[in-house]
Amino acid sequence: MTRLAGLIVVALLAVPASALAAPEPPFCDSTIVAPVRQSPADEPKPDGRLGFGPAGVRMAVPPRLVTGGGKIGYELYLDPRAKVAHPRWRIITLLRRLKPSHPSLTFAGEDVRRLRTITPDRRLSTYFNVSDKPAGYAVIAIFTSLDGRRELGRFRLHFKVMPPTFKARLALDASSYSAGQTVFGRIENLGTEKVSYGASYRIERYDGATWALAPETPNHFTLRLYFAPPGETGSECSPFLIPASMAPGRYRMSKEVNFAESLERDQISVSAEFEIAP
């Protein structure tokens, strides 16, 4: 056996048989599951390009979800491949607070800048300080010519301030299965802090009084770390192929998840129940 073939065999042994059972269903695609993820209404292109002005100018926007107060806004910078740019812009940035009772915005701040020259070492940062009080905000950046007579473009960036929350759950793609089918479980992050977890899980059977580890639980898993951003599902499903010999009954899949930013809730166990039909 060649060295390459040996590595392939080792890699396959590290993967639970359930991972080879079936392709992941759409259920395993990353999706938003909680309203803690605030999507911007109008933002630059994915690489930060504005769509007007010098091609090398980019906009960087911090995370839209802010916990415990902080700064919201944006930063203009120059692509490292460009040496200098001369936008000659007047930039009016407005901060608006979203009223809790209805979707109107109230004035909260204003900043006016003039940007004539930008280099890789010289950036233009425009940020507003916000308290830790839960609220929604819009940062509106209006770009005009230097004399203010001609509007070149504008962006409306949404931010959401929330208290730190640490909440995650395990969800399954169905509640009942038959032998030979595959159970797919995904981590759902319902809090404001990133969740991390591994590939391992437990399958437990309920005997009418207590939960006990099922002998069908896989013993080998890939050594890989996965993440679930705030308000989203994880980047990977946990698949479990139900053996044909597995007895019907009440079961659950359990996983351990970690909250990297939590001092009080370092790790928790999350579970989801399912039935194996006769």
N, C-alpha and C positions, 0 to 999 in steps of 0.2 A: 504494500500500500504506500502510495506516495505521501509526502508530508502534507500536501494540499488536501488530499482525500481524507487524511487523518483529522485535519482541522475541521473539515465539514462534518465528519461523524461526531466529533466532540461537541460542535455547536448544536447539532440536532439532539444529542442526548441532554443538553441543558434546557431544552424547550419542552414544556409539558405536552403530552399527546393531544390534549384538548386544543392546543394552539394550532394543530394541524388539521383539525376536524372540518372547519368550514370557513369560507371567507367572511370577513366582518360585514354585518348588515349596515344600512344607513344609520341605524340607531347609534353606531359607534362614531359617527362623524362629529367633530367638534361643533357645539352649538351653545347658544346663550340660554341659561336656565334660571337666572335671577336678574332683577333690575339694578344690580350694583354696577354693571358695566355700562357706562354712558358713551354712546356713539356720537361722534361729532356730526353736526348738520352739514357743514361745508368745510372741507379741509384741503390742504395741498395734495398733490399726487403721492403715491406710496413712497417714492424716493425723495420726497420733500420739495420737488420742483413746484414753482408757483404758477407757471403757465403764461407768464408775462415778464418783461424786463430781461436783464442779463441771464443767460442760460445757466451760469454757475451758481446763482443764488438759491439757497435752500431754506426751508423752514422746518425747525424741529419743535415738536409739541410734547410736553411731559404727559404722563398717564392722566387720563380724564377722571379717574377715580382718586379722590384725595381723602385720606383718613387722618383725623386728628389735626386738621388745619394745615396751612402751608402756603405755597405759592402756585398760582395758575397763570398761564400766559403762553408765550412762545419765544423762540430765539431764531434770528436770521444769521446764517453763516454761509461761507463760500466753499464750494466743492474744492477739496484739496488739490485737484488737478488744475484748477485755475489759480492764477497768481493775484489778480486784482479785478474788481468790477466797479463800475461807476453808475449805480442805479439812479441817483438824483431823484429820490422819492420823498414825499411827505406822508408820514404814516400816522393815522389817527386810530388809537386803540380804545375801545369802549368796554367797560365792564358792566354787565347787567345781571341782576339777581332775579331768579325765577320765583314768582310768588307761589306759596304752597297751595293756595285755594284755587287758582286758575292759571292758565299758561301765559300770562302777560309778564313782561320784564320791567323791572324798575332800575333806575340809574344807581350805580354803585361806584363808579370811578372812570377816569379818563386819562389818557397819556398821549402826547403829541411829540413825535420825533421827526428829524430830518436825516436821511441817510444819503450821503453823497458818494462815499467810497467804502468798500468792504474788501478785506483781505483775509487769508486763512487764519491770521493771528488776531484779527479784529472782528468781533461779532456784535450784533445788536440784540440785547435781551430786553424784553418787555414783560414784566411780571407784576401781579397784584397779590397782596397778602390777603388771605381769607381766614376767618376764625374756624374753630372746630365745630361750630353750630351746623347741623345738617341743612344743606341747601343746594339748589341747582344754580349754576352760573353759565352765562354765555360771554365769551371774549370775542368781540367783533373787531377785526383789523381791516381798516380801509386804506388802500394804497392809492395815492394820487400823484400827479406831477408835482415838482418842487414848488410851483406857484399855487398849487391847489385847484387849478382850473379844470383838470381832466382826471377823472377816476380811471384807474388802471385795473383794479380788481379788489375783491374783498373776501374775507374768510370769517366764518362764524363757527367758533369752536365751543363745544359744550363740555362743562365740567360738573362733577357731582361730589359734594362733601358729605361724608358719612362717618359715623363712629366706627372704630375697628370692630369687626365681628369675625368669629371663627366658627364656621358651620359647614359641614360637608355631609354627604349621604352617598350610599351606594344604590344604584338603580339597575334593574334587570330589563331585558328586552321583552319579557313575558312573565306571567305569573304561574303558568303550568306548562310542563314539558312531558315528552315521552322518551323512553329509552332510545338512544341513538341520536337524539337531538343535542344541539349545543346551547348552553346557557351563556349569554353575553352580559357581563356586568360592567358598568361604567361609574367612575367617580364624578359626582356633581358638586361643584363648589358654590355654595349658597352664601358665602361670606365675602369679606372685603380683602382677605389676605391670601396669597398664593398657597396652594396645597401641593405637597409632593407625596409620592407613593411608589412602591415597587411593583414587580410583576406577581409576587406571591399572593396567595389567598388560601382560605380554608373552606372546605365544604363540611357542614355539620348537619346531623340528623336529630330531629326531635322525637324522643321516645315516649312522649306523653307527660313527662315531668321535667326533664332537663335536656339541654343540647349537648351532644357528644360528637367528637370528631369522626367523620365518616372515613372508612378505610379507602374509599375511592379518591380522596384528596391527593392531587399530584404532589410528588416529592421533589421535583426539579423545576427550577424556574430560571429564566434569563436574569443576569445581574444588570439591571437597567433601572434608571430612575425616570419617572414620569411626572408631569405637572398638570395642574388644573388652575388656570388663571381665575381671578375673582369673577364670579357670575357665570362661569363657563364649565363645560364638561371637560374631563381629562383628555389627554392626547392618545389614549390607548384603552381598548376594552380588555377585560379579563375573560377569556373563553374557557368553558368547562364542557367537555364532551361527556355526556351521560353514558356510561357503559351499559351494554345490553343486559348485564346481570344485576344492575343496581335495583334494589327493592323499591317499590312504590312507597310514597310517604311524604312527609313534610320535611323540607330541608332549608338551609340558608347558606349563602355565600358571605364570607366575612373577610375584610381587608383592614390593614393598618394604614392610616394616613398621618402626615406630619404637617404642622403649621410652623413654618420657619420663623415667623415673627412673633409667635406667642410664647410668653414666659410661663404662663399658667397651664396652657393646653398643648404640651409638646407633641403628644401623639394620642390619637383616639382610634377606637375600633368601630367600623361601620359595617352594617349587615343588611341583607335583603333576602326575604323568604321566597320560596317557590315550592311548587308541588310536582312530584313525579307521578303521573297518572298510571293506573294499572294497565 
